């Protein structure tokens, strides 16, 4: 947006908001800033004026102002009051259901904004559309995920998380592979928001050659907290990348007792590398500290992995622990029962 005007905010006058709204739709900049000041002052007449005007141009001009600080494509000296982040946020709410314009008009204008040649307008259209989008808007936002402008891709990734469409998951995964940190974080949040729909794709991507991608997949699987992820997280404690292995360990702990048997199975079937001994020790210590009833079964395995001979004795210790857990039916106890050392 252009620099803040040094001009003191002039008086808004007495022109009724209904007239200002029509004049603003016609492209009059003076009427536009007067109307917007009425809106920022939370005058209900201004909101009524916006909602009752049957003219897409007002919404189009508002979107242009939010994105670029222009009105009807023309720049002007904007009062300081309208230059704040709060002002832009407040004007965005006019596109929300029940907060300003008709929802069909809002969606129509925002969808058109996504086709604008101006990147800033496309980015803002994607941002606002994400807040009101319906499932059918996913296809448009998926196209925006490949926009040549970085900010548009970022807002599209965020919006797809709000929409929660299953068909968005593969595209988000593909985008994650080449994303930088900022875009990667946003894609991560969107995949988590998509919930169980994301789990199969995230599990498949855990075999990616990119440690960056695997790390985000471990983190997302843990955040979603779907039990289908447990075997993958357990296996990933032996990931060749130390950061990935530790993220898998951290997330596996969140599954509590349900992670015990899969992890013991990994220790029984895979060669115990130094990393696996380190990450598995962390998981077991966290679990038997939380659940006292598990300590007699898991602590011997923990001690074995701390010994210099861990490569030789870990598998046997894990096998013995699993046999005893199943014999005593310890894992059938509730989390509350496992908390106490005696029943």
Secondary structure as a PSIPRED ss2 file (coil, helix, strand):
# PSIPRED VFORMAT (PSIPRED V4.0)

   1 X C   1.000  0.000  0.000
   2 X C   1.000  0.000  0.000
   3 X C   1.000  0.000  0.000
   4 X C   1.000  0.000  0.000
   5 X C   1.000  0.000  0.000
   6 X C   1.000  0.000  0.000
   7 X C   1.000  0.000  0.000
   8 X C   1.000  0.000  0.000
   9 X C   1.000  0.000  0.000
  10 X C   1.000  0.000  0.000
  11 X C   1.000  0.000  0.000
  12 X C   1.000  0.000  0.000
  13 X C   1.000  0.000  0.000
  14 X C   1.000  0.000  0.000
  15 X C   1.000  0.000  0.000
  16 X C   1.000  0.000  0.000
  17 X H   0.000  1.000  0.000
  18 X H   0.000  1.000  0.000
  19 X H   0.000  1.000  0.000
  20 X H   0.000  1.000  0.000
  21 X H   0.000  1.000  0.000
  22 X H   0.000  1.000  0.000
  23 X H   0.000  1.000  0.000
  24 X H   0.000  1.000  0.000
  25 X H   0.000  1.000  0.000
  26 X C   1.000  0.000  0.000
  27 X C   1.000  0.000  0.000
  28 X C   1.000  0.000  0.000
  29 X H   0.000  1.000  0.000
  30 X H   0.000  1.000  0.000
  31 X H   0.000  1.000  0.000
  32 X H   0.000  1.000  0.000
  33 X H   0.000  1.000  0.000
  34 X H   0.000  1.000  0.000
  35 X H   0.000  1.000  0.000
  36 X H   0.000  1.000  0.000
  37 X H   0.000  1.000  0.000
  38 X H   0.000  1.000  0.000
  39 X H   0.000  1.000  0.000
  40 X H   0.000  1.000  0.000
  41 X C   1.000  0.000  0.000
  42 X C   1.000  0.000  0.000
  43 X C   1.000  0.000  0.000
  44 X H   0.000  1.000  0.000
  45 X H   0.000  1.000  0.000
  46 X H   0.000  1.000  0.000
  47 X H   0.000  1.000  0.000
  48 X H   0.000  1.000  0.000
  49 X H   0.000  1.000  0.000
  50 X H   0.000  1.000  0.000
  51 X H   0.000  1.000  0.000
  52 X H   0.000  1.000  0.000
  53 X C   1.000  0.000  0.000
  54 X C   1.000  0.000  0.000
  55 X C   1.000  0.000  0.000
  56 X H   0.000  1.000  0.000
  57 X H   0.000  1.000  0.000
  58 X H   0.000  1.000  0.000
  59 X H   0.000  1.000  0.000
  60 X H   0.000  1.000  0.000
  61 X H   0.000  1.000  0.000
  62 X H   0.000  1.000  0.000
  63 X H   0.000  1.000  0.000
  64 X H   0.000  1.000  0.000
  65 X H   0.000  1.000  0.000
  66 X H   0.000  1.000  0.000
  67 X H   0.000  1.000  0.000
  68 X H   0.000  1.000  0.000
  69 X C   1.000  0.000  0.000
  70 X E   0.000  0.000  1.000
  71 X E   0.000  0.000  1.000
  72 X C   1.000  0.000  0.000
  73 X C   1.000  0.000  0.000
  74 X E   0.000  0.000  1.000
  75 X E   0.000  0.000  1.000
  76 X C   1.000  0.000  0.000
  77 X C   1.000  0.000  0.000
  78 X C   1.000  0.000  0.000
  79 X C   1.000  0.000  0.000
  80 X H   0.000  1.000  0.000
  81 X H   0.000  1.000  0.000
  82 X H   0.000  1.000  0.000
  83 X C   1.000  0.000  0.000
  84 X C   1.000  0.000  0.000
  85 X H   0.000  1.000  0.000
  86 X H   0.000  1.000  0.000
  87 X H   0.000  1.000  0.000
  88 X H   0.000  1.000  0.000
  89 X H   0.000  1.000  0.000
  90 X H   0.000  1.000  0.000
  91 X H   0.000  1.000  0.000
  92 X H   0.000  1.000  0.000
  93 X H   0.000  1.000  0.000
  94 X H   0.000  1.000  0.000
  95 X H   0.000  1.000  0.000
  96 X C   1.000  0.000  0.000
  97 X C   1.000  0.000  0.000
  98 X C   1.000  0.000  0.000
  99 X C   1.000  0.000  0.000
 100 X C   1.000  0.000  0.000
 101 X C   1.000  0.000  0.000
 102 X C   1.000  0.000  0.000
 103 X H   0.000  1.000  0.000
 104 X H   0.000  1.000  0.000
 105 X H   0.000  1.000  0.000
 106 X H   0.000  1.000  0.000
 107 X H   0.000  1.000  0.000
 108 X H   0.000  1.000  0.000
 109 X H   0.000  1.000  0.000
 110 X H   0.000  1.000  0.000
 111 X H   0.000  1.000  0.000
 112 X H   0.000  1.000  0.000
 113 X H   0.000  1.000  0.000
 114 X C   1.000  0.000  0.000
 115 X C   1.000  0.000  0.000
 116 X C   1.000  0.000  0.000
 117 X C   1.000  0.000  0.000
 118 X C   1.000  0.000  0.000
 119 X H   0.000  1.000  0.000
 120 X H   0.000  1.000  0.000
 121 X H   0.000  1.000  0.000
 122 X H   0.000  1.000  0.000
 123 X H   0.000  1.000  0.000
 124 X H   0.000  1.000  0.000
 125 X H   0.000  1.000  0.000
 126 X H   0.000  1.000  0.000
 127 X H   0.000  1.000  0.000
 128 X H   0.000  1.000  0.000
 129 X H   0.000  1.000  0.000
 130 X H   0.000  1.000  0.000
 131 X H   0.000  1.000  0.000
 132 X H   0.000  1.000  0.000
 133 X C   1.000  0.000  0.000
 134 X C   1.000  0.000  0.000
 135 X H   0.000  1.000  0.000
 136 X H   0.000  1.000  0.000
 137 X H   0.000  1.000  0.000
 138 X H   0.000  1.000  0.000
 139 X H   0.000  1.000  0.000
 140 X H   0.000  1.000  0.000
 141 X H   0.000  1.000  0.000
 142 X H   0.000  1.000  0.000
 143 X H   0.000  1.000  0.000
 144 X H   0.000  1.000  0.000
 145 X C   1.000  0.000  0.000
 146 X C   1.000  0.000  0.000
 147 X C   1.000  0.000  0.000
 148 X C   1.000  0.000  0.000
 149 X C   1.000  0.000  0.000
 150 X H   0.000  1.000  0.000
 151 X H   0.000  1.000  0.000
 152 X H   0.000  1.000  0.000
 153 X H   0.000  1.000  0.000
 154 X H   0.000  1.000  0.000
 155 X H   0.000  1.000  0.000
 156 X H   0.000  1.000  0.000
 157 X H   0.000  1.000  0.000
 158 X H   0.000  1.000  0.000
 159 X H   0.000  1.000  0.000
 160 X H   0.000  1.000  0.000
 161 X H   0.000  1.000  0.000
 162 X H   0.000  1.000  0.000
 163 X H   0.000  1.000  0.000
 164 X C   1.000  0.000  0.000
 165 X C   1.000  0.000  0.000
 166 X C   1.000  0.000  0.000
 167 X C   1.000  0.000  0.000
 168 X H   0.000  1.000  0.000
 169 X H   0.000  1.000  0.000
 170 X H   0.000  1.000  0.000
 171 X H   0.000  1.000  0.000
 172 X H   0.000  1.000  0.000
 173 X H   0.000  1.000  0.000
 174 X H   0.000  1.000  0.000
 175 X H   0.000  1.000  0.000
 176 X H   0.000  1.000  0.000
 177 X H   0.000  1.000  0.000
 178 X C   1.000  0.000  0.000
 179 X C   1.000  0.000  0.000
 180 X C   1.000  0.000  0.000
 181 X H   0.000  1.000  0.000
 182 X H   0.000  1.000  0.000
 183 X H   0.000  1.000  0.000
 184 X H   0.000  1.000  0.000
 185 X H   0.000  1.000  0.000
 186 X H   0.000  1.000  0.000
 187 X H   0.000  1.000  0.000
 188 X H   0.000  1.000  0.000
 189 X H   0.000  1.000  0.000
 190 X H   0.000  1.000  0.000
 191 X H   0.000  1.000  0.000
 192 X H   0.000  1.000  0.000
 193 X H   0.000  1.000  0.000
 194 X H   0.000  1.000  0.000
 195 X C   1.000  0.000  0.000
 196 X H   0.000  1.000  0.000
 197 X H   0.000  1.000  0.000
 198 X H   0.000  1.000  0.000
 199 X H   0.000  1.000  0.000
 200 X H   0.000  1.000  0.000
 201 X H   0.000  1.000  0.000
 202 X H   0.000  1.000  0.000
 203 X H   0.000  1.000  0.000
 204 X H   0.000  1.000  0.000
 205 X H   0.000  1.000  0.000
 206 X C   1.000  0.000  0.000
 207 X C   1.000  0.000  0.000
 208 X C   1.000  0.000  0.000
 209 X C   1.000  0.000  0.000
 210 X C   1.000  0.000  0.000
 211 X H   0.000  1.000  0.000
 212 X H   0.000  1.000  0.000
 213 X H   0.000  1.000  0.000
 214 X H   0.000  1.000  0.000
 215 X H   0.000  1.000  0.000
 216 X H   0.000  1.000  0.000
 217 X H   0.000  1.000  0.000
 218 X H   0.000  1.000  0.000
 219 X H   0.000  1.000  0.000
 220 X H   0.000  1.000  0.000
 221 X H   0.000  1.000  0.000
 222 X H   0.000  1.000  0.000
 223 X H   0.000  1.000  0.000
 224 X H   0.000  1.000  0.000
 225 X C   1.000  0.000  0.000
 226 X C   1.000  0.000  0.000
 227 X H   0.000  1.000  0.000
 228 X H   0.000  1.000  0.000
 229 X H   0.000  1.000  0.000
 230 X H   0.000  1.000  0.000
 231 X H   0.000  1.000  0.000
 232 X H   0.000  1.000  0.000
 233 X H   0.000  1.000  0.000
 234 X H   0.000  1.000  0.000
 235 X H   0.000  1.000  0.000
 236 X H   0.000  1.000  0.000
 237 X H   0.000  1.000  0.000
 238 X H   0.000  1.000  0.000
 239 X C   1.000  0.000  0.000
 240 X C   1.000  0.000  0.000
 241 X C   1.000  0.000  0.000
 242 X H   0.000  1.000  0.000
 243 X H   0.000  1.000  0.000
 244 X H   0.000  1.000  0.000
 245 X H   0.000  1.000  0.000
 246 X H   0.000  1.000  0.000
 247 X H   0.000  1.000  0.000
 248 X H   0.000  1.000  0.000
 249 X H   0.000  1.000  0.000
 250 X H   0.000  1.000  0.000
 251 X H   0.000  1.000  0.000
 252 X H   0.000  1.000  0.000
 253 X H   0.000  1.000  0.000
 254 X C   1.000  0.000  0.000
 255 X C   1.000  0.000  0.000
 256 X C   1.000  0.000  0.000
 257 X C   1.000  0.000  0.000
 258 X H   0.000  1.000  0.000
 259 X H   0.000  1.000  0.000
 260 X H   0.000  1.000  0.000
 261 X H   0.000  1.000  0.000
 262 X H   0.000  1.000  0.000
 263 X H   0.000  1.000  0.000
 264 X H   0.000  1.000  0.000
 265 X H   0.000  1.000  0.000
 266 X H   0.000  1.000  0.000
 267 X H   0.000  1.000  0.000
 268 X H   0.000  1.000  0.000
 269 X H   0.000  1.000  0.000
 270 X C   1.000  0.000  0.000
 271 X C   1.000  0.000  0.000
 272 X C   1.000  0.000  0.000
 273 X C   1.000  0.000  0.000
 274 X H   0.000  1.000  0.000
 275 X H   0.000  1.000  0.000
 276 X H   0.000  1.000  0.000
 277 X H   0.000  1.000  0.000
 278 X H   0.000  1.000  0.000
 279 X H   0.000  1.000  0.000
 280 X H   0.000  1.000  0.000
 281 X H   0.000  1.000  0.000
 282 X H   0.000  1.000  0.000
 283 X H   0.000  1.000  0.000
 284 X H   0.000  1.000  0.000
 285 X H   0.000  1.000  0.000
 286 X H   0.000  1.000  0.000
 287 X H   0.000  1.000  0.000
 288 X H   0.000  1.000  0.000
 289 X H   0.000  1.000  0.000
 290 X H   0.000  1.000  0.000
 291 X C   1.000  0.000  0.000
 292 X H   0.000  1.000  0.000
 293 X H   0.000  1.000  0.000
 294 X H   0.000  1.000  0.000
 295 X H   0.000  1.000  0.000
 296 X H   0.000  1.000  0.000
 297 X H   0.000  1.000  0.000
 298 X H   0.000  1.000  0.000
 299 X H   0.000  1.000  0.000
 300 X H   0.000  1.000  0.000
 301 X H   0.000  1.000  0.000
 302 X H   0.000  1.000  0.000
 303 X H   0.000  1.000  0.000
 304 X H   0.000  1.000  0.000
 305 X H   0.000  1.000  0.000
 306 X H   0.000  1.000  0.000
 307 X C   1.000  0.000  0.000
 308 X C   1.000  0.000  0.000
 309 X C   1.000  0.000  0.000
 310 X H   0.000  1.000  0.000
 311 X H   0.000  1.000  0.000
 312 X H   0.000  1.000  0.000
 313 X H   0.000  1.000  0.000
 314 X H   0.000  1.000  0.000
 315 X H   0.000  1.000  0.000
 316 X H   0.000  1.000  0.000
 317 X H   0.000  1.000  0.000
 318 X H   0.000  1.000  0.000
 319 X H   0.000  1.000  0.000
 320 X H   0.000  1.000  0.000
 321 X H   0.000  1.000  0.000
 322 X H   0.000  1.000  0.000
 323 X H   0.000  1.000  0.000
 324 X H   0.000  1.000  0.000
 325 X H   0.000  1.000  0.000
 326 X H   0.000  1.000  0.000
 327 X H   0.000  1.000  0.000
 328 X H   0.000  1.000  0.000
 329 X C   1.000  0.000  0.000
 330 X H   0.000  1.000  0.000
 331 X H   0.000  1.000  0.000
 332 X H   0.000  1.000  0.000
 333 X C   1.000  0.000  0.000
 334 X C   1.000  0.000  0.000
 335 X H   0.000  1.000  0.000
 336 X H   0.000  1.000  0.000
 337 X H   0.000  1.000  0.000
 338 X H   0.000  1.000  0.000
 339 X H   0.000  1.000  0.000
 340 X C   1.000  0.000  0.000
 341 X C   1.000  0.000  0.000
 342 X C   1.000  0.000  0.000
 343 X C   1.000  0.000  0.000
